[in-house]
Amino acid sequence: MQQHNVLILDFGSQYTQLIARRVRELNIYCEIHPYHKIPEQLEDFKAVILSGSPNSVRGESVLHPDLSKIRGKKPLLSVCYGAQYLAHFSGGKVAPSNTREYGRANLSYIKSDEVFFKNISEGSQVWMSHSDTIKHLPTNGILLASTADVENAAYKIEGEETFGIQFHPEVYHSKDGKQLLENFLIDIAKVAQTWTPDSFVESTVDELRRKVGKDKVVLGLSGGVDSTVAAVLLNKAIGENLFCIFVNNGLLRKNEFENVLAQYEGMGLNVKGVDASERFLKALEGITDPEKKRKAIGNAFIEVFDDEAHHIEDVKWLAQGTIYPDVIESVSVNGGPSATIKSHHNVGGLPDFMKLKIVEPLRMIFKDEVRRVGASLGIDPELLGRHPFPGPGLGIRILGDITAEKVRILQEVDAIFINGLKEDGLYDGVWQAGAMLLPVNSVGVMGDERTYEKVVALRAVESTDGMTADWVDLPYKFLQKTSNKIINQVKGVNRVVYDISSKPPATIEWE
């Protein structure tokens, strides 16, 4: 357990993960736990934050946390639902709001000489997202800030280090949100800023040595940032006892199998490449349902991996590059109220027959933190700057059934798109990009002949951690050039479209 932690209790808000990211940007370690599963070792936590929630404190489905060991004993910041919960059940009053309190607002009043609002001035923009409002403050509540429509926008409780705010400091639209969190965590709660990439590497390497000892560990490399950083961390901790396997599932990008193996050669890792493309394509024959495809790819990977792992004597551990958003999206914040989006192939362990213990060195960190840790380990910036690529690969970018011919088409299209982004200096400004092969044929004309061929959709998004994403406004000239190249050079495609959907409501991948 890291020292100087912040505990975030999740009530199901879509913004809970953003609170964690903002706290970590202050070089402070924090963990998200469901509101009804509060850790027993509370002495490890220096401050507590209550998240927002889609629920109402006035409804029948009130989420009741047990705050008996927290309130009045530790600095407590309650955001939105949390602030309304404290007011409603501590002598205040919460009622439906007369005006719709959603979107940008400005602080019209701030109580002077309050450390909580240090370096934040009247007029500061905040982000509201609630349909209830606090009409009366809780017992001993002191008003700290208002907006034009929300009188009780922020308050504190006298005699306690307990604060409530009806806006969301964690979203970028709250211009001084980071300052507010800093005021609360550093000035009021006195939490030390000890969470840095170097400190993570040091503590993780120590922990891995303690946990794994002299046992052998097998790791499935994907060529991506997460598995590479996990491999280098483990290599630093246990050296030659780490055995890496890079499986070609036939759904990788064009020439990726050869290129990635060559890249790993220079990193001192013990890597074996296994070409199992035919096995995967056979396992996927005739399957069109996205979840069934993911499962078929996952199962085939486990079988191939198991075959290879058996060639290593006495292997005890399986290492995975699981990161925090994988955990959050798959297990709904450790069984908490947030909704599960889709299954991730590397979360939830392995079938019983493999009998390996799991080690996940990156399980508690976000993607941008993984990159910073990688930089502190001296990994090549080009490798760290690689876009995320889904574990099931092109299998979830080919909508409908998968054939060798469809994989060939998509690999060619993807290579033109990605190489074009790099050549035009656009790649690093994009979080993730790729092409989707649609189960649609459209009429076209090539030369004087009518064609009836495939449609591909290009997708490029910007994001910080993959939890939310906006489509990238790529230059028209670039899109025009790319579209021409694809249609002229890739046999089987006669139409190119560009996806301009954001996440939410759309996901980054189409399946």
N, C-alpha and C positions, 0 to 999 in steps of 0.2 A: 504493500500500500504506500503510495506517495505521501509525503508529509505536506502540510499546508494545503489541504484539499478544500474545494468548494463542492457542496452537495446540491445538485439541482433535482428537485422533485417534479416529476412529469405528470401533468394533469391532461395530457393529450393534445397540447397545442401544436399546430404545424410549425411553430417557431422555436420549440424547445431546443432543437439541435443548434439553432443559431445562437441561443444564449451561451451554450457550451463553447461554441467557436469564438464568441466575443471574449469570454473569460480567458480562454487559452491565448488569445492575441495579447493579453496583458501579462503573458508568461506565468500564468497561474493554472495549476492542474485542477480539473473538475471532473465529476462523474455525474451521469444522469441515472436516476433510479425512479421506478414507478412510485407514485405518491403513497401506495398501500404496501410498499416493500422497502421501508426505511432501513438502512443498514444498522446492525446492532452496534458496531464499533463507531459510535458517533464522535468519540474523542479525537478521531483522525481528521474530522472536518472542522474548519475554522469559521465557516459561514455557510448559510443555507439560502437558496433562491427557490421560490415557488413559481412554477410556470403558469402560463395562461391555459385556457381550456375552451373547447366548443360548448361545454355544459354550462348551465346556469346555477347559481347558488340558491335560486328561488324554486327550482324545479324539483321533481321527485328523485332525479338521478344525481343528487349532490355527491361530489367526491369528497369524502371526509378523511383527511390525513390525521395521523396521531402526532400532534405537535408538542406533546407534554414534555419531551426531553429537549425540545428545540427552542420554543418561544420563551423569550426572557432569559434564556441561558446562552444563546448564540446569536450573533448578528443575523437578522432575517430580512430578506428583500422579497416582497410579494408583488408579482407582476400580473396585472389584469385580473384573471379569475382569482389568483392568490390574494390580491388586495381586497376584492369583493368578498371573498370567503372570510378573511379576518374581520372585515367590517360587519358583515351580516351576522356572524356568530359571536361577536364581542361587543354587543350593545349598540351597533350602528344600524343603518337601514339601507338596503339595496332595492331598487325598483326598476321597472322597465324604463328605458330612456325615451324622452319625448322626441329628441332629434337623433338621427342615425349617426352614431359615433364610429365612423369607419373612415380611415384615410388620414391625410395630413391635417395637422392642427398646430397652433402656435401657443406657447406658454404666455399668458397675458399677465400672470402674477407669480412671483417667486418670493418666498419669505426671505428676508435679508439675513446675512450671517449664518447660513446653514451650510455645514460641511458637505451635506448630501448634494447640494446644488453649486458647489464651488466651481468657478470658471464657466458657469452656464448663465446666460443672461436672458431677460425677458425677450420674447419674440422667437426664442429657439423653437425650431420645428420638431414635432414629435409625431408618432404614428399610432393612431387609435384603431382598435378592432374589437368592438364589443356592443351588445345590444342592451345590456343592463348598465346602470350607473349607481354610484354611491351617493345616496341622498343625505345621509347623516353619518358622520365619522364614528368609529368605534369609541368606546369609553376611553378617556384620556388621549384621544386622537388630536393631533395638532396639524392644522392645514399648512402644507408646504408649497403647493403650486396649483394654479388653475389655468384653464384655457377659456376662450369665449363661451363655449358650450358646456364645458365640464368644470363645475366649480371645484369638486374634490379630485383633482387630477393626481395629487400626491399628498401623502400624509406620513407622520411618524407617531408612534405611541410613546407618550411620556414615561420615563423611568425604564424604558427598554431600548435596545438597539434594533427596533422593529420598524420597517418602512414599507409603505404600500404605494404603488403607482398604477394608474389605469391605462398608461400607454406602454408601448413595447420599445425598450431601449436597445434591444438586440437587432432590430432591422435597420438597414442603411438609411431609411427615410427619417429616422430619429437622429438628427444631425449631431447632437451631443450625447448620444446613447452610450458611447464608449467612455466618455468623460464621467458620466453618471455612475457607470459600473466601477470605474476606477475609484471614484470618491467613496463608494460604498465598501468595496473590497480592500482597498489599500489604506485609505485614511480612517475609515470607521472600523472595519473588521481587522485591520492590521495583518492581512494575509501577505506572506512573503512571495516575491516574484522569482521563484526558483525553477520554473518549468521552461527549460530551453532545450533545443535539439541535443546539445552536448550532454546535458544532465540526463536526458532520456536515454541516449546511447550508453552512458556509463551505468545507469541503474538497470537497464534492460540486459546488458551483457552480464552484469553480476547475477541478476535473477536467472538468466538462462543457464549460467554455469552451475548455479545452485540446484536448479530444477532438473537439468538434463544430466549433469555430472559427466561421466565418461561413456554414456550411452550413444548409440548411433541414431542419427536422425535422417529421415528421407523427406525431400521437399520437391513438390511439383512446380517447376519454373514455367512461367507463361511468356516471358520476354517483357512483361509490363513492369511498371514502377514498383507496385506493391510487393510482388514476389521477389523482385531483384533486391529491394532494400531488406526484406526479411532474410534473404539468403546471405547478404553481406554482413548483417548483424549476427546471424548464427555462425557464420564463418569466423567472425572476430571472437566469438565466445567459445566455439568448440572445434574450429579448424577442420582437420581431416576426417572427423567423425560425421561431417555433413555430406550427404550424398544427394545431388540434385538431378532430377529427371525432367527433360524438356520433351513433351509429347507433341508430335505433329498430328492434330486431329483432322487434318484435311480441310479445316475451316479457318486457317490463318490467312493473313494478308499475303499478297504475291511475294515470293522469295523470302518470306519472313523466317522460315525454319532455318535456312542456311545462314542468313544474315545475323540472327540472334545468337546462334551457336558460335559464330566467329567473334561476336562482341564479347561473349562470356569468356572466351579463351584468354583474353587479356586481363581478366579480373581475378585470376587465381582461384576460381571456384571449381569444384569437382563436379562436372556436368556430363550427363550421358543423354544424347539425342535419340529419340525413338520415333520412327515414322510409322504411324498406325492409321494413316488416312483412309485406307480401304475399309478397315474394321469399323470406323466411325460412320462412313457413308452407308455401309451395309446396315448398321444399327438404326439409321435414320430413314431407311427406305419406306416411302409411303406415309410418313408421319407429317401431319400438317398443324396440329394443335401446338401453340407456343410452349405451354408448360410441359407437354409430353416430349417435345423436342429437347428442352432443357434437361429433362430427366434422362432421356435416352443418351444425350451427350455426357451427362454426369456419370451415368452407370458405365458407359463404355470407357470413360476416363479411369474410373475406379478399377475396372477389370485390367486395363493395360498397365495401370500404375501398380496394381497388386502383383501382376506377373513380374514386372521389373523389380519391385521391392523384394520379391523372394530371392532374387540373385544376390541380395546384400545380406550377409550373415548377421543374425542377432540384431536386426534393426528394431528399436523399441518405440520410436516417436515419429509422428507425421507432423511436419511443419506446414503451416498455411499462411498466405499473405492476407488473411482477413483483416479489414479495417473497420473503424467504428460505424460509418454509414451502412456497411453490409449488415452489421449486427443489428443496428437500429431498424433497417427496413425489413429484415427477415424475422426478427423475434419481437418486434413491436416494443422497443425499449425494454428489454428484459422482462417481457410479459406485461408491460404497462398498457395504457389505454390508446396509444397511437396506432393507426391502422397499418397492417402489413400490406406492402405494395406488390411484391413478387418474390419468388424464392430465389436465393442466391446459391449457386452450386457449391460454394466453398464454406457454407455456414451450416452447423448442425452435425458436424462429425461424419463418421464413416459407418458403413454397415458392419455388423458384429464380426463378420469373418476376417476382417483385416486386423483386429485385435491390437491396434496401435494407439498409443496415447497421443493426444493432440497438443501441439505447442503453437501459439499464435502471437508472435512478438509485437505485432502492430494492431492488435485487436482494439485497443482503446484510443487510437489516434485517427485524425481526419486526413484526407488526401493531401491537403497543402502542407500539413505537418510531416507526412511521410516524405515529401520532396525535400523539406528542410533537413530532416534527419539524414536523408540520402546525401545531401550536400555536405553535411558535417562528417559523413563517412568517406568523403572524397570520391563519390561515384560520378562518372562522366555526366556533365550537364545535359548533353544531348539525349542520353538515356533517361535522365530524370524529367526532361521536358516532354517526353512522349505522351501523347494523348492516351487516356484510359481506353482499353479495348475489352469488350465483354468476354468472360470466360468461355461461353458457348461460341464465341467468334462470329463468323459470317452466318452461322446456323440460325441466328435470330435476326439477321438482316436480309435473309431470303424468306419472304413471306410465302407460306404454303410449303409444299414438299421440297426436299433437297435432292438435287442430282449433281453429278460431277460437272455436267455442262453448265448448270446454273452457278456453281461455285467458280468455274473458270470465268464466266461473264462478269460476276461481281468482283472477283480479284482484279480483273483488268480495269474495270470502272473505278474501283477504290484506289488503285495505284495512280491513275491519271489525276484523280481529285486530290489525294494527299500530296503527291509530288508537286502538283500545281500550287497548292497552298504554300509549300516550302519554297518553291522557286520565286513566288511573288511576295515572299516575306510576310505571309499572313498566318502561317502555322502557329507561331507562339502566341498570337492574340486570340486563339481559339482553344477552348477547354477540350472539346471532343468533336471529331468530324468523321463522317463515314457515308457510305452509300447503301441504299436499300433496294433490293430487287423486288418489284411488285408483281403479284400474280395477275397482271393485266397486260394484254396485248393491245396495241393501238395501230391504226392505219398510218402509213407514212409513204413518202415518195423518195426513192433514191435513183438518180439518173432519170430514166423515163419509166421506171418500174414501180408498181405499187408494192409496199412492204406491209407486213403484219407482224410486228415484233414487240419486244419487251419495253416496259417503262421502268426507268430507275429514278429514285428520289435521292437527292443529295441533302445532307443534314449537317449543320455546323452550329454548335452552341457555345455560349460563354457561361462560366459558372466558377464558384470557388471550391465547392466540395461535392457537387453532383446532387445535392438535396433539392436545389432549385436551379433553373437554367433559363436563359433567354436565347433566342435564335440570333445568330450573328448576321449583321447587315453587310454581307460580302459585296464588293464592288460589282456592278452589272457587267463591266468589261471582263472581269475574271470569270463570272458565271457563263458569259457568252462564249469565251474562249474554251472553257472546260467542257461545256455542252457540245460544241463543235467537235472537239477532240474525241469525246466519248462516242458520239454518233458515227464519226468517220472511222475510228480505229477499233471499236469493239463490235464484232459481228454478233448480231442478235438483239441490238438495242437501237431503237429509232426515236426515242423520246426521253427528255431529261426534265425533271421538275425539281423545285427547291422548297424544302419544308420550312415554313415560317411559324411553327407552333412553339410555345414556351412550356416549361415544366414548373408547376402544374399549369394547366390540366393534362397536357400530354406528357409522356415519359420521354427520355432521351432516345432510347431504342424504340423501334416500332413493335417489337414483340417482347 
